[in-house]
Amino acid sequence: MKQEHDTAARWRLVLGRYSDRALNQVQLDAEQLRLERTLDYLYNREYDGRGQVAGQSRHGSLDNSQLTAVNWLNSARKLFPQSTFERVQTQAIERYQLDGLLKDANTLQHLEPTPQLAKALLSMRGRMNSETRDAVREIIRRVVEQIVARLKANFVNSIHGRKHRFRRSLVANSQNFDWRRTIQANLKHYNVDLQKLVIQQPFFNARVQRHLPWTVILCVDQSASMLSSVMYSAVCASILASLPAVKVHLVLFDTNVVDVSHLASDPVEVLLTAQLGGGTDIAKAVNYCERLVTQPNRTIFTLISDFEEGGSVAHLLGGISRLSSQQVKLLGLAALDEQAQPVYDMQMAQKLSERGMSVAALTPEHFAEWMAEVMQ
């Protein structure tokens, strides 16, 4: 019976208002009541948005005070696991536009700084008042710092400490692990009984330091669907700008082109400057970036986009062909959705590839390794 009751209680929490008639006899304990009340405060907005009237409060006798946005936030943080709370928090702002979280600077200071929250806040900057802008900037700064901390070592090691295939290292580092040489050298130690390869001597590649000058042009689509890519592009630009002998141009575009190269070392300012939305004119952006090329054979042009061209396809393909003929290294980084699945125009990507651009859908971690390979 207890198992049946627990199952019914979980369904009541999942279904919310829809369960009132079928499960109204299910008794919830104090903890479950707090969960239900916290969930109702947010997700009843879904029903209200569909024109469904709540009627009497489901929790009118729980206590004397009504949940406010601030109290709801504190309650949700205590009741839910961290990963669940972060998701609920983002939905509160992004989907249900819980204004109470956006109008109070003190509340904003207590939000968990996650990339999802940063994107939600960036998309709603126009609704911020002067008192909350500094708090929003601080959240963006903390999120950017987290991303930089995760990505910078990989960029530095990949680009300025790349593997040397012909030199061996005594430094045991997973990034330097030479699995081909290790397997080849240890095949003689294969244990037939265990059906396992016993590694008696692992091998590691040495890394070489190279400081040859490169120009990296990051041409980033800032249309509404590209917010994640803009965020990570700004961070990647700042990391590249901090490396010796790498000159970075950062260009944002929709139907207009904005050169924010002077802000490349400050990803927070880039994100707060970006005007997300509008159409997409990739050809215009490529044409602008052509003017930035001074040493073609030492230039990497990276187009970060979903390749949904709203401008002239002929002009776009012509610009890519011209850059390719000059021996500019051409990379096309396709947009990824929230589940890191590629979302882009594959036909256009194929046309770009036919004109000399290497196109891939990669996470930022793998983008560093890809760029390092191009620099060889």
C-alpha positions as CSV (number, residue, x, y, z in Angstrom):
1,M,0.0,0.0,0.0
2,K,2.8,2.4,0.8
3,Q,4.4,1.9,-2.6
4,E,1.0,2.6,-4.3
5,H,0.6,5.7,-2.2
6,D,4.1,7.0,-3.0
7,T,3.5,6.4,-6.7
8,A,0.2,8.3,-6.6
9,A,1.8,11.1,-4.7
10,R,4.6,11.4,-7.3
11,W,1.9,11.5,-10.1
12,R,0.1,14.3,-8.2
13,L,3.4,16.3,-8.1
14,V,4.0,15.7,-11.8
15,L,0.5,16.5,-13.0
16,G,-0.1,19.5,-10.8
17,R,-3.6,21.0,-11.3
18,Y,-4.6,18.3,-13.8
19,S,-4.6,15.8,-10.9
20,D,-7.0,17.6,-8.6
21,R,-10.0,15.5,-9.3
22,A,-8.4,12.1,-9.7
23,L,-5.9,12.3,-6.9
24,N,-7.4,14.8,-4.5
25,Q,-7.7,12.0,-1.9
26,V,-3.9,11.3,-1.9
27,Q,-2.5,12.7,1.4
28,L,0.9,14.4,1.1
29,D,3.3,14.7,3.9
30,A,4.8,18.1,4.9
31,E,7.8,17.7,2.6
32,Q,5.7,16.8,-0.4
33,L,3.3,19.6,0.3
34,R,6.2,22.1,0.2
35,L,7.3,20.5,-3.1
36,E,3.8,20.8,-4.6
37,R,3.4,24.4,-3.5
38,T,6.8,25.4,-4.9
39,L,6.1,23.6,-8.2
40,D,2.6,25.1,-8.4
41,Y,3.9,28.6,-8.0
42,L,5.9,28.3,-11.2
43,Y,4.2,25.7,-13.4
44,N,0.6,26.9,-12.8
45,R,1.6,29.8,-15.1
46,E,1.5,27.2,-17.9
47,Y,-2.2,26.5,-17.2
48,D,-2.9,30.2,-16.8
49,G,-1.3,30.9,-20.1
50,R,-3.7,28.4,-21.7
51,G,-6.7,30.2,-20.2
52,Q,-7.4,27.7,-17.5
53,V,-8.6,29.2,-14.3
54,A,-7.1,27.8,-11.1
55,G,-10.2,28.4,-8.9
56,Q,-9.5,28.2,-5.2
57,S,-5.9,27.9,-4.0
58,R,-4.8,24.3,-3.5
59,H,-2.8,25.5,-0.6
60,G,-4.8,28.2,1.1
61,S,-4.4,26.7,4.5
62,L,-0.7,25.8,4.3
63,D,0.4,29.0,6.0
64,N,-0.5,32.6,6.3
65,S,1.9,34.0,3.7
66,Q,1.8,33.7,-0.1
67,L,5.0,32.8,-1.9
68,T,6.8,35.7,-3.5
69,A,9.4,35.3,-6.2
70,V,12.2,35.7,-3.7
71,N,10.7,33.2,-1.2
72,W,10.0,30.8,-4.0
73,L,13.6,31.0,-5.1
74,N,14.9,30.2,-1.6
75,S,12.4,27.4,-1.1
76,A,13.2,25.8,-4.5
77,R,17.0,25.9,-3.7
78,K,16.4,24.0,-0.5
79,L,13.9,21.4,-1.9
80,F,15.5,20.3,-5.1
81,P,18.8,18.8,-6.1
82,Q,21.3,21.3,-7.6
83,S,20.8,20.1,-11.2
84,T,17.0,20.2,-10.9
85,F,17.0,23.6,-9.2
86,E,19.2,25.1,-12.0
87,R,16.8,23.8,-14.6
88,V,13.7,25.1,-12.7
89,Q,15.4,28.5,-12.2
90,T,16.1,28.9,-15.9
91,Q,12.6,28.0,-16.8
92,A,11.3,30.6,-14.4
93,I,13.0,33.3,-16.2
94,E,13.2,32.1,-19.8
95,R,9.8,30.4,-20.2
96,Y,7.6,31.9,-17.5
97,Q,9.2,35.3,-17.3
98,L,9.1,35.5,-13.6
99,D,9.5,39.3,-13.3
100,G,10.1,39.2,-9.6
101,L,13.5,37.6,-10.2
102,L,14.5,40.3,-12.6
103,K,13.5,43.4,-10.8
104,D,15.3,42.9,-7.5
105,A,19.1,43.2,-7.5
106,N,19.4,41.3,-4.2
107,T,17.5,38.3,-5.7
108,L,19.7,38.3,-8.8
109,Q,22.8,38.0,-6.6
110,H,21.5,34.8,-5.2
111,L,20.8,33.1,-8.5
112,E,23.0,30.2,-9.5
113,P,25.3,31.3,-12.3
114,T,24.9,28.8,-15.1
115,P,25.2,29.1,-18.8
116,Q,21.5,28.5,-19.2
117,L,20.7,31.3,-16.7
118,A,23.2,33.6,-18.5
119,K,21.5,33.0,-21.9
120,A,18.1,33.7,-20.4
121,L,19.2,37.0,-18.8
122,L,20.9,38.1,-22.0
123,S,17.8,37.4,-24.0
124,M,15.8,39.6,-21.6
125,R,18.2,42.5,-21.2
126,G,15.7,45.0,-22.5
127,R,13.5,44.4,-19.5
128,M,16.1,45.1,-16.9
129,N,16.0,48.3,-14.8
130,S,19.1,50.3,-14.0
131,E,19.4,48.8,-10.5
132,T,19.6,45.2,-11.8
133,R,22.0,45.7,-14.7
134,D,25.1,45.5,-12.5
135,A,23.8,42.3,-10.9
136,V,23.2,40.8,-14.3
137,R,26.7,41.8,-15.4
138,E,28.1,40.0,-12.3
139,I,26.2,36.8,-13.2
140,I,27.5,36.9,-16.7
141,R,31.0,37.5,-15.4
142,R,30.8,34.5,-13.1
143,V,29.5,32.2,-15.8
144,V,32.2,33.4,-18.2
145,E,34.9,32.7,-15.6
146,Q,33.6,29.2,-15.2
147,I,33.7,28.5,-18.9
148,V,37.2,30.0,-19.3
149,A,38.5,27.9,-16.4
150,R,37.1,24.8,-18.2
151,L,38.4,25.6,-21.7
152,K,41.6,27.6,-21.4
153,A,44.0,24.8,-20.5
154,N,42.8,22.8,-23.5
155,F,43.3,25.8,-25.8
156,V,46.8,26.5,-24.5
157,N,47.9,22.9,-24.6
158,S,46.4,22.3,-28.0
159,I,47.8,25.4,-29.7
160,H,51.0,26.2,-27.9
161,G,51.9,22.7,-26.6
162,R,50.9,20.4,-29.4
163,K,51.9,16.8,-29.5
164,H,55.1,16.0,-31.2
165,R,54.6,12.6,-33.0
166,F,58.4,11.9,-33.2
167,R,59.5,12.8,-29.7
168,R,58.6,10.8,-26.6
169,S,57.9,12.2,-23.2
170,L,58.4,10.9,-19.7
171,V,55.6,13.1,-18.4
172,A,52.5,10.8,-17.8
173,N,49.6,13.0,-18.9
174,S,46.4,11.7,-20.3
175,Q,46.4,14.5,-23.0
176,N,49.8,13.2,-24.2
177,F,48.9,9.5,-24.2
178,D,50.1,7.7,-27.3
179,W,47.7,4.9,-27.5
180,R,48.8,3.5,-30.9
181,R,52.4,3.2,-29.8
182,T,51.4,1.8,-26.4
183,I,49.2,-0.9,-27.9
184,Q,51.8,-1.9,-30.5
185,A,54.6,-2.1,-27.9
186,N,52.5,-4.1,-25.4
187,L,50.9,-6.7,-27.7
188,K,53.4,-9.2,-26.6
189,H,52.0,-9.0,-23.0
190,Y,48.5,-10.0,-24.1
191,N,47.0,-12.4,-21.4
192,V,45.1,-15.1,-23.1
193,D,43.4,-16.4,-19.9
194,L,42.2,-13.0,-18.9
195,Q,41.6,-11.9,-22.5
196,K,43.2,-8.5,-21.6
197,L,46.1,-6.5,-22.8
198,V,48.5,-5.9,-19.9
199,I,50.2,-2.5,-20.2
200,Q,53.7,-2.8,-18.8
201,Q,55.0,0.3,-20.5
202,P,52.8,3.2,-21.6
203,F,54.1,5.8,-24.1
204,F,53.5,9.5,-24.1
205,N,54.1,12.2,-26.8
206,A,56.3,15.2,-26.0
207,R,54.9,18.6,-26.7
208,V,56.6,21.4,-28.6
209,Q,56.2,25.1,-28.2
210,R,55.6,27.1,-31.3
211,H,55.0,30.8,-31.4
212,L,54.6,31.5,-35.1
213,P,52.2,34.4,-35.8
214,W,48.6,33.6,-36.7
215,T,45.6,35.7,-37.4
216,V,42.3,34.2,-36.3
217,I,39.1,35.7,-37.6
218,L,36.0,34.6,-35.7
219,C,32.9,35.5,-37.7
220,V,29.9,34.8,-35.5
221,D,26.2,34.6,-36.4
222,Q,24.3,36.5,-33.7
223,S,20.8,35.8,-34.9
224,A,18.4,34.7,-32.2
225,S,19.0,31.0,-32.6
226,M,22.8,31.4,-32.0
227,L,22.9,32.6,-28.4
228,S,24.9,29.5,-27.2
229,S,27.4,29.9,-30.0
230,V,27.8,33.6,-29.3
231,M,28.6,32.9,-25.7
232,Y,31.2,30.3,-26.3
233,S,32.7,32.2,-29.3
234,A,33.2,35.2,-27.0
235,V,35.0,33.1,-24.5
236,C,37.1,31.3,-27.2
237,A,38.1,34.7,-28.6
238,S,39.3,36.0,-25.2
239,I,41.4,32.8,-24.7
240,L,42.9,33.1,-28.2
241,A,43.6,36.8,-27.6
242,S,45.6,36.0,-24.5
243,L,47.9,33.6,-26.4
244,P,51.3,34.9,-27.7
245,A,51.6,35.5,-31.5
246,V,47.8,35.1,-32.1
247,K,45.9,38.1,-33.4
248,V,42.2,37.9,-33.0
249,H,39.4,39.6,-35.0
250,L,35.9,39.0,-33.6
251,V,33.1,39.9,-35.9
252,L,29.4,39.6,-35.0
253,F,26.7,39.7,-37.7
254,D,23.0,39.3,-38.4
255,T,21.8,41.5,-41.3
256,N,24.4,44.0,-40.1
257,V,28.1,43.5,-39.3
258,V,29.7,44.6,-36.1
259,D,33.5,44.4,-35.5
260,V,34.1,44.0,-31.8
261,S,37.8,43.0,-32.1
262,H,38.7,45.7,-29.6
263,L,36.6,43.8,-27.0
264,A,37.9,40.4,-27.8
265,S,39.8,40.1,-24.5
266,D,36.6,41.0,-22.6
267,P,33.9,38.3,-23.3
268,V,31.5,39.8,-20.7
269,E,31.5,43.1,-22.6
270,V,31.1,41.3,-25.9
271,L,28.0,39.5,-24.6
272,L,26.5,42.6,-23.2
273,T,27.2,44.4,-26.5
274,A,25.8,41.7,-28.8
275,Q,22.4,42.5,-30.3
276,L,20.8,39.1,-30.6
277,G,18.0,38.7,-33.1
278,G,17.2,39.7,-36.6
279,G,17.9,38.0,-39.9
280,T,21.1,36.5,-41.3
281,D,23.3,37.9,-44.1
282,I,26.4,35.7,-44.1
283,A,27.6,37.0,-47.4
284,K,27.9,40.6,-46.0
285,A,29.9,39.3,-43.0
286,V,32.3,37.3,-45.2
287,N,32.8,40.2,-47.5
288,Y,33.8,42.4,-44.5
289,C,36.1,39.7,-43.1
290,E,37.9,39.5,-46.5
291,R,39.2,43.0,-45.8
292,L,40.9,41.8,-42.6
293,V,43.1,39.3,-44.3
294,T,46.7,40.6,-44.6
295,Q,48.7,37.3,-44.6
296,P,46.4,34.7,-46.2
297,N,48.6,31.7,-45.5
298,R,48.8,32.6,-41.8
299,T,45.1,33.3,-41.4
300,I,42.3,31.1,-40.1
301,F,38.8,32.3,-40.9
302,T,36.2,30.6,-38.8
303,L,32.5,31.0,-39.7
304,I,30.3,30.1,-36.7
305,S,26.7,29.8,-37.9
306,D,23.7,27.6,-38.6
307,F,24.5,28.5,-42.3
308,E,20.9,29.6,-42.9
309,E,21.7,32.3,-45.4
310,G,19.2,35.1,-45.7
311,G,21.3,37.1,-48.1
312,S,22.8,36.3,-51.5
313,V,24.0,32.7,-51.7
314,A,26.0,33.5,-54.8
315,H,27.9,36.3,-53.0
316,L,28.5,34.0,-50.0
317,L,29.9,31.2,-52.1
318,G,31.9,33.6,-54.1
319,G,33.5,35.1,-51.0
320,I,34.4,31.7,-49.6
321,S,36.0,30.7,-53.0
322,R,38.1,33.9,-53.0
323,L,39.4,33.2,-49.5
324,S,40.2,29.6,-50.4
325,S,42.1,30.7,-53.5
326,Q,44.3,32.9,-51.3
327,Q,45.1,29.8,-49.1
328,V,43.3,31.2,-46.1
329,K,42.4,28.3,-43.7
330,L,38.6,28.0,-43.7
331,L,36.7,26.5,-40.9
332,G,32.9,26.3,-40.6
333,L,31.6,25.6,-37.1
334,A,28.0,24.5,-37.1
335,A,25.5,25.6,-34.4
336,L,24.7,23.1,-31.6
337,D,21.5,22.9,-29.7
338,E,21.1,22.5,-25.9
339,Q,21.8,18.8,-26.2
340,A,25.0,19.4,-28.2
341,Q,23.2,18.2,-31.3
342,P,24.1,19.9,-34.6
343,V,21.4,22.3,-36.0
344,Y,22.3,23.7,-39.3
345,D,21.6,23.8,-43.0
346,M,23.4,20.8,-44.3
347,Q,22.9,21.6,-48.0
348,M,24.6,25.0,-47.5
349,A,27.3,23.4,-45.4
350,Q,28.0,21.0,-48.4
351,K,28.3,23.9,-50.8
352,L,30.7,25.7,-48.5
353,S,32.7,22.5,-48.2
354,E,32.9,22.1,-52.0
355,R,34.5,25.6,-52.1
356,G,37.3,24.8,-49.6
357,M,35.8,25.2,-46.2
358,S,36.1,22.4,-43.6
359,V,32.8,22.1,-41.8
360,A,32.2,20.4,-38.5
361,A,29.8,20.4,-35.5
362,L,32.1,20.5,-32.5
363,T,31.9,21.4,-28.8
364,P,34.2,24.2,-27.7
365,E,36.6,21.7,-26.2
366,H,37.2,20.0,-29.5
367,F,37.3,23.3,-31.4
368,A,40.7,24.0,-29.7
369,E,42.1,20.7,-31.0
370,W,40.7,21.3,-34.5
371,M,42.3,24.8,-34.7
372,A,45.6,23.3,-33.5
373,E,45.6,20.8,-36.3
374,V,45.0,23.5,-38.8
375,M,48.0,25.5,-37.4
376,Q,50.4,22.6,-38.1
